[in-house]
Amino acid sequence: MSRSRQEIQDWIVARVSALTGVPTAEIAVHKPLLRCGLDSVAVVALASDLETWLGYRFQENPLDEYPTIEALAGFLAEQVAGEARNNS
């Protein structure tokens, strides 16, 4: 199933909020995700949950190239849509 950039972004914000206790309104999507108060265990949990939710397996750490929630959501929306097209 393909997900929109906005849907992915909203999901990441909600999950970061749940992992950190920071209200969703205070999570800046244009700032580096790792500045949201996530420790290394939370980052792994976030990645695992995101893979499960999207049904998409990361080949490498996308945070290296897409460090913000906004950029990561855009990248993942493209990847998931491309995978869905390839599997059709």
PyMOL CGO cylinders between C-alpha atoms (Angstrom):
from pymol import cmd
from pymol.cgo import CYLINDER

trace = [
    CYLINDER, 0.00, 0.00, 0.00, 1.30, 3.41, -0.96, 0.3, 1, 1, 1, 1, 1, 1,
    CYLINDER, 1.30, 3.41, -0.96, 1.30, 6.20, 1.61, 0.3, 1, 1, 1, 1, 1, 1,
    CYLINDER, 1.30, 6.20, 1.61, 1.46, 9.94, 0.95, 0.3, 1, 1, 1, 1, 1, 1,
    CYLINDER, 1.46, 9.94, 0.95, 4.31, 12.12, 2.15, 0.3, 1, 1, 1, 1, 1, 1,
    CYLINDER, 4.31, 12.12, 2.15, 1.93, 13.90, 4.54, 0.3, 1, 1, 1, 1, 1, 1,
    CYLINDER, 1.93, 13.90, 4.54, 0.58, 10.63, 5.93, 0.3, 1, 1, 1, 1, 1, 1,
    CYLINDER, 0.58, 10.63, 5.93, 4.11, 9.35, 6.56, 0.3, 1, 1, 1, 1, 1, 1,
    CYLINDER, 4.11, 9.35, 6.56, 5.18, 12.66, 8.07, 0.3, 1, 1, 1, 1, 1, 1,
    CYLINDER, 5.18, 12.66, 8.07, 2.17, 12.69, 10.42, 0.3, 1, 1, 1, 1, 1, 1,
    CYLINDER, 2.17, 12.69, 10.42, 2.88, 9.10, 11.46, 0.3, 1, 1, 1, 1, 1, 1,
    CYLINDER, 2.88, 9.10, 11.46, 6.54, 9.87, 12.21, 0.3, 1, 1, 1, 1, 1, 1,
    CYLINDER, 6.54, 9.87, 12.21, 5.59, 12.94, 14.25, 0.3, 1, 1, 1, 1, 1, 1,
    CYLINDER, 5.59, 12.94, 14.25, 3.05, 10.93, 16.26, 0.3, 1, 1, 1, 1, 1, 1,
    CYLINDER, 3.05, 10.93, 16.26, 5.54, 8.12, 16.86, 0.3, 1, 1, 1, 1, 1, 1,
    CYLINDER, 5.54, 8.12, 16.86, 8.34, 10.51, 17.89, 0.3, 1, 1, 1, 1, 1, 1,
    CYLINDER, 8.34, 10.51, 17.89, 5.88, 12.15, 20.26, 0.3, 1, 1, 1, 1, 1, 1,
    CYLINDER, 5.88, 12.15, 20.26, 4.99, 8.77, 21.77, 0.3, 1, 1, 1, 1, 1, 1,
    CYLINDER, 4.99, 8.77, 21.77, 8.66, 7.81, 22.15, 0.3, 1, 1, 1, 1, 1, 1,
    CYLINDER, 8.66, 7.81, 22.15, 9.79, 11.11, 23.67, 0.3, 1, 1, 1, 1, 1, 1,
    CYLINDER, 9.79, 11.11, 23.67, 6.74, 12.51, 25.43, 0.3, 1, 1, 1, 1, 1, 1,
    CYLINDER, 6.74, 12.51, 25.43, 7.11, 15.74, 23.44, 0.3, 1, 1, 1, 1, 1, 1,
    CYLINDER, 7.11, 15.74, 23.44, 3.71, 17.03, 22.23, 0.3, 1, 1, 1, 1, 1, 1,
    CYLINDER, 3.71, 17.03, 22.23, 3.22, 16.63, 18.47, 0.3, 1, 1, 1, 1, 1, 1,
    CYLINDER, 3.22, 16.63, 18.47, 2.76, 20.39, 18.07, 0.3, 1, 1, 1, 1, 1, 1,
    CYLINDER, 2.76, 20.39, 18.07, 6.29, 20.93, 19.40, 0.3, 1, 1, 1, 1, 1, 1,
    CYLINDER, 6.29, 20.93, 19.40, 8.02, 18.55, 16.97, 0.3, 1, 1, 1, 1, 1, 1,
    CYLINDER, 8.02, 18.55, 16.97, 9.58, 20.54, 14.14, 0.3, 1, 1, 1, 1, 1, 1,
    CYLINDER, 9.58, 20.54, 14.14, 9.49, 18.55, 10.91, 0.3, 1, 1, 1, 1, 1, 1,
    CYLINDER, 9.49, 18.55, 10.91, 12.16, 20.71, 9.28, 0.3, 1, 1, 1, 1, 1, 1,
    CYLINDER, 12.16, 20.71, 9.28, 14.79, 20.21, 12.00, 0.3, 1, 1, 1, 1, 1, 1,
    CYLINDER, 14.79, 20.21, 12.00, 17.01, 17.11, 12.33, 0.3, 1, 1, 1, 1, 1, 1,
    CYLINDER, 17.01, 17.11, 12.33, 15.05, 14.18, 13.71, 0.3, 1, 1, 1, 1, 1, 1,
    CYLINDER, 15.05, 14.18, 13.71, 17.85, 13.27, 16.08, 0.3, 1, 1, 1, 1, 1, 1,
    CYLINDER, 17.85, 13.27, 16.08, 17.37, 16.62, 17.84, 0.3, 1, 1, 1, 1, 1, 1,
    CYLINDER, 17.37, 16.62, 17.84, 13.87, 15.58, 18.93, 0.3, 1, 1, 1, 1, 1, 1,
    CYLINDER, 13.87, 15.58, 18.93, 15.15, 13.83, 22.03, 0.3, 1, 1, 1, 1, 1, 1,
    CYLINDER, 15.15, 13.83, 22.03, 15.44, 10.30, 20.65, 0.3, 1, 1, 1, 1, 1, 1,
    CYLINDER, 15.44, 10.30, 20.65, 18.14, 8.07, 22.08, 0.3, 1, 1, 1, 1, 1, 1,
    CYLINDER, 18.14, 8.07, 22.08, 19.71, 5.27, 20.04, 0.3, 1, 1, 1, 1, 1, 1,
    CYLINDER, 19.71, 5.27, 20.04, 17.21, 2.68, 21.28, 0.3, 1, 1, 1, 1, 1, 1,
    CYLINDER, 17.21, 2.68, 21.28, 14.30, 4.94, 20.32, 0.3, 1, 1, 1, 1, 1, 1,
    CYLINDER, 14.30, 4.94, 20.32, 15.75, 5.51, 16.85, 0.3, 1, 1, 1, 1, 1, 1,
    CYLINDER, 15.75, 5.51, 16.85, 15.95, 1.75, 16.28, 0.3, 1, 1, 1, 1, 1, 1,
    CYLINDER, 15.95, 1.75, 16.28, 12.39, 1.34, 17.57, 0.3, 1, 1, 1, 1, 1, 1,
    CYLINDER, 12.39, 1.34, 17.57, 11.18, 4.14, 15.30, 0.3, 1, 1, 1, 1, 1, 1,
    CYLINDER, 11.18, 4.14, 15.30, 12.88, 2.60, 12.25, 0.3, 1, 1, 1, 1, 1, 1,
    CYLINDER, 12.88, 2.60, 12.25, 11.49, -0.85, 13.02, 0.3, 1, 1, 1, 1, 1, 1,
    CYLINDER, 11.49, -0.85, 13.02, 7.97, 0.46, 13.57, 0.3, 1, 1, 1, 1, 1, 1,
    CYLINDER, 7.97, 0.46, 13.57, 8.19, 2.53, 10.41, 0.3, 1, 1, 1, 1, 1, 1,
    CYLINDER, 8.19, 2.53, 10.41, 9.30, -0.47, 8.34, 0.3, 1, 1, 1, 1, 1, 1,
    CYLINDER, 9.30, -0.47, 8.34, 6.42, -2.52, 9.73, 0.3, 1, 1, 1, 1, 1, 1,
    CYLINDER, 6.42, -2.52, 9.73, 3.85, 0.22, 9.15, 0.3, 1, 1, 1, 1, 1, 1,
    CYLINDER, 3.85, 0.22, 9.15, 5.02, 0.91, 5.60, 0.3, 1, 1, 1, 1, 1, 1,
    CYLINDER, 5.02, 0.91, 5.60, 5.74, -2.69, 4.68, 0.3, 1, 1, 1, 1, 1, 1,
    CYLINDER, 5.74, -2.69, 4.68, 9.07, -1.42, 3.38, 0.3, 1, 1, 1, 1, 1, 1,
    CYLINDER, 9.07, -1.42, 3.38, 12.54, -2.60, 4.38, 0.3, 1, 1, 1, 1, 1, 1,
    CYLINDER, 12.54, -2.60, 4.38, 15.31, -0.01, 4.67, 0.3, 1, 1, 1, 1, 1, 1,
    CYLINDER, 15.31, -0.01, 4.67, 18.41, -0.94, 2.69, 0.3, 1, 1, 1, 1, 1, 1,
    CYLINDER, 18.41, -0.94, 2.69, 20.55, 1.45, 4.73, 0.3, 1, 1, 1, 1, 1, 1,
    CYLINDER, 20.55, 1.45, 4.73, 19.97, 4.17, 7.30, 0.3, 1, 1, 1, 1, 1, 1,
    CYLINDER, 19.97, 4.17, 7.30, 17.90, 6.84, 5.51, 0.3, 1, 1, 1, 1, 1, 1,
    CYLINDER, 17.90, 6.84, 5.51, 18.59, 9.37, 8.29, 0.3, 1, 1, 1, 1, 1, 1,
    CYLINDER, 18.59, 9.37, 8.29, 22.10, 9.83, 6.92, 0.3, 1, 1, 1, 1, 1, 1,
    CYLINDER, 22.10, 9.83, 6.92, 20.76, 11.47, 3.75, 0.3, 1, 1, 1, 1, 1, 1,
    CYLINDER, 20.76, 11.47, 3.75, 17.33, 12.57, 4.99, 0.3, 1, 1, 1, 1, 1, 1,
    CYLINDER, 17.33, 12.57, 4.99, 17.86, 13.83, 8.54, 0.3, 1, 1, 1, 1, 1, 1,
    CYLINDER, 17.86, 13.83, 8.54, 14.59, 15.75, 8.97, 0.3, 1, 1, 1, 1, 1, 1,
    CYLINDER, 14.59, 15.75, 8.97, 11.11, 14.30, 9.35, 0.3, 1, 1, 1, 1, 1, 1,
    CYLINDER, 11.11, 14.30, 9.35, 10.02, 16.31, 6.32, 0.3, 1, 1, 1, 1, 1, 1,
    CYLINDER, 10.02, 16.31, 6.32, 12.83, 14.99, 4.09, 0.3, 1, 1, 1, 1, 1, 1,
    CYLINDER, 12.83, 14.99, 4.09, 12.52, 11.43, 5.40, 0.3, 1, 1, 1, 1, 1, 1,
    CYLINDER, 12.52, 11.43, 5.40, 8.78, 11.38, 4.73, 0.3, 1, 1, 1, 1, 1, 1,
    CYLINDER, 8.78, 11.38, 4.73, 9.28, 12.61, 1.17, 0.3, 1, 1, 1, 1, 1, 1,
    CYLINDER, 9.28, 12.61, 1.17, 11.98, 10.02, 0.50, 0.3, 1, 1, 1, 1, 1, 1,
    CYLINDER, 11.98, 10.02, 0.50, 9.91, 7.19, 1.97, 0.3, 1, 1, 1, 1, 1, 1,
    CYLINDER, 9.91, 7.19, 1.97, 6.78, 8.19, 0.04, 0.3, 1, 1, 1, 1, 1, 1,
    CYLINDER, 6.78, 8.19, 0.04, 8.78, 7.97, -3.20, 0.3, 1, 1, 1, 1, 1, 1,
    CYLINDER, 8.78, 7.97, -3.20, 10.35, 4.64, -2.24, 0.3, 1, 1, 1, 1, 1, 1,
    CYLINDER, 10.35, 4.64, -2.24, 7.08, 3.03, -1.19, 0.3, 1, 1, 1, 1, 1, 1,
    CYLINDER, 7.08, 3.03, -1.19, 5.29, 4.29, -4.31, 0.3, 1, 1, 1, 1, 1, 1,
    CYLINDER, 5.29, 4.29, -4.31, 8.14, 2.98, -6.50, 0.3, 1, 1, 1, 1, 1, 1,
    CYLINDER, 8.14, 2.98, -6.50, 8.06, -0.41, -4.81, 0.3, 1, 1, 1, 1, 1, 1,
    CYLINDER, 8.06, -0.41, -4.81, 4.27, -0.58, -5.20, 0.3, 1, 1, 1, 1, 1, 1,
    CYLINDER, 4.27, -0.58, -5.20, 4.63, 0.16, -8.95, 0.3, 1, 1, 1, 1, 1, 1,
    CYLINDER, 4.63, 0.16, -8.95, 7.33, -2.50, -9.31, 0.3, 1, 1, 1, 1, 1, 1,
    CYLINDER, 7.33, -2.50, -9.31, 5.17, -5.11, -7.58, 0.3, 1, 1, 1, 1, 1, 1,
    CYLINDER, 5.17, -5.11, -7.58, 2.10, -4.42, -9.72, 0.3, 1, 1, 1, 1, 1, 1,
]
cmd.load_cgo(trace, "trace")
